[in-house]
């Protein structure tokens, strides 16, 4: 993936320049940090998992949003509510900074139900699948250290009423994955990671309890592969514990009282008390 270093010129000029690069190349990490979630997801994930490898993913941290995160699930629900409004620079504020903040807000709003909401540490947000039915067969991928205990918060955990109103996962297939190599991506504002050759290590089916709270997420038996951290200059190495992922496939659901969207609030490392 090519590295794009953006000089401090007007933000609109930056977007135009990046768009031209993206049009002529598949490599475009910088725009991913500030672009909206304008893709419905990666519909090929179910078939790729069954083949044993899902290819590549890019991670710019849970504070960044954009089209890159759409590849982390087979679908996601569209944003609800009103989109952010572009502010008018005032009190001597730099126009570029105001424009950047606007696009970050647009990214955050448009990605509210994307995969990033299942790994942002906030159980009041959630990934929700974006199909018209209950989402049987839909896939969510999260970044987590599989050498540690993993837990899940099922459903939309913002409140008991929202939890009961939406579908929750009942039966699921859990996949453990690992990137065979990864590299740091140094952007204008942040550091990301490009993961390559993400391979399935094992999978099994489980039943998830209908509980608005944390519960253990048992993992299938698996054996880690050799891992290589690629450095092109002076970037720090990617640690092996940063190379593992989980994928969860919806097999059946607990039906919601009002909506037919199936949600997962959070998946990550941690023991359940």
ChimeraX attribute file (.defattr): number of C-alpha atoms within 10 A of each C-alpha:
attribute: neighborCount
match mode: 1-to-1
recipient: residues
	/A:1	12
	/A:2	11
	/A:3	13
	/A:4	17
	/A:5	11
	/A:6	15
	/A:7	9
	/A:8	10
	/A:9	9
	/A:10	13
	/A:11	18
	/A:12	12
	/A:13	11
	/A:14	16
	/A:15	16
	/A:16	11
	/A:17	14
	/A:18	18
	/A:19	14
	/A:20	11
	/A:21	15
	/A:22	15
	/A:23	11
	/A:24	10
	/A:25	11
	/A:26	10
	/A:27	14
	/A:28	19
	/A:29	26
	/A:30	25
	/A:31	21
	/A:32	19
	/A:33	25
	/A:34	23
	/A:35	22
	/A:36	23
	/A:37	26
	/A:38	14
	/A:39	15
	/A:40	19
	/A:41	25
	/A:42	17
	/A:43	14
	/A:44	13
	/A:45	25
	/A:46	18
	/A:47	11
	/A:48	14
	/A:49	20
	/A:50	11
	/A:51	11
	/A:52	14
	/A:53	19
	/A:54	20
	/A:55	14
	/A:56	15
	/A:57	17
	/A:58	21
	/A:59	22
	/A:60	23
	/A:61	16
	/A:62	14
	/A:63	10
	/A:64	21
	/A:65	29
	/A:66	27
	/A:67	23
	/A:68	24
	/A:69	27
	/A:70	22
	/A:71	22
	/A:72	24
	/A:73	29
	/A:74	24
	/A:75	26
	/A:76	30
	/A:77	21
	/A:78	18
	/A:79	15
	/A:80	10
	/A:81	7
	/A:82	8
	/A:83	13
	/A:84	15
	/A:85	10
	/A:86	13
	/A:87	11
	/A:88	9
	/A:89	13
	/A:90	9
	/A:91	5
	/A:92	6
	/A:93	10
	/A:94	10
	/A:95	15
	/A:96	16
	/A:97	12
	/A:98	17
	/A:99	18
	/A:100	15
	/A:101	15
	/A:102	17
	/A:103	21
	/A:104	21
	/A:105	21
	/A:106	21
	/A:107	24
	/A:108	25
	/A:109	20
	/A:110	25
	/A:111	27
	/A:112	22
	/A:113	26
	/A:114	33
	/A:115	31
	/A:116	30
	/A:117	24
	/A:118	31
	/A:119	24
	/A:120	18
	/A:121	14
	/A:122	13
	/A:123	24
	/A:124	17
	/A:125	23
	/A:126	28
	/A:127	27
	/A:128	30
	/A:129	30
	/A:130	23
	/A:131	17
	/A:132	9
	/A:133	11
	/A:134	25
	/A:135	25
	/A:136	17
	/A:137	15
	/A:138	23
	/A:139	28
	/A:140	27
	/A:141	25
	/A:142	21
	/A:143	22
	/A:144	21
	/A:145	18
	/A:146	21
	/A:147	11
	/A:148	12
	/A:149	16
	/A:150	20
	/A:151	20
	/A:152	22
	/A:153	27
	/A:154	28
	/A:155	34
	/A:156	29
	/A:157	25
	/A:158	15
	/A:159	12
	/A:160	12
	/A:161	12
	/A:162	17
	/A:163	22
	/A:164	21
	/A:165	18
	/A:166	22
	/A:167	28
	/A:168	31
	/A:169	25
	/A:170	17
	/A:171	19
	/A:172	21
	/A:173	18
	/A:174	23
	/A:175	23
	/A:176	24
	/A:177	30
	/A:178	28
	/A:179	28
	/A:180	19
	/A:181	19
	/A:182	26
	/A:183	22
	/A:184	22
	/A:185	22
	/A:186	17
	/A:187	17
	/A:188	12
	/A:189	10
	/A:190	12
	/A:191	13
	/A:192	19
	/A:193	19
	/A:194	19
	/A:195	23
	/A:196	20
	/A:197	16
	/A:198	22
	/A:199	23
	/A:200	24
	/A:201	18
	/A:202	16
	/A:203	19
	/A:204	13
	/A:205	16
	/A:206	16
	/A:207	15
	/A:208	21
	/A:209	17
	/A:210	18
	/A:211	15
	/A:212	19
	/A:213	16
	/A:214	20
	/A:215	20
	/A:216	19
	/A:217	21
	/A:218	16
	/A:219	21
	/A:220	16
	/A:221	10
	/A:222	14
	/A:223	10
	/A:224	17
	/A:225	13
	/A:226	10
	/A:227	16
	/A:228	17
	/A:229	17
	/A:230	15
	/A:231	14
	/A:232	9
	/A:233	6
	/A:234	7
	/A:235	13
	/A:236	12
	/A:237	13
	/A:238	20
	/A:239	12
	/A:240	19
	/A:241	14
	/A:242	16
	/A:243	24
	/A:244	23
	/A:245	21
	/A:246	22
	/A:247	22
	/A:248	23
	/A:249	24
	/A:250	22
	/A:251	19
	/A:252	19
	/A:253	23
	/A:254	18
	/A:255	18
	/A:256	18
	/A:257	13
	/A:258	12
	/A:259	14
	/A:260	20
	/A:261	25
	/A:262	31
	/A:263	30
	/A:264	28
	/A:265	30
	/A:266	28
	/A:267	28
	/A:268	24
	/A:269	18
	/A:270	15
	/A:271	13
	/A:272	13
	/A:273	6
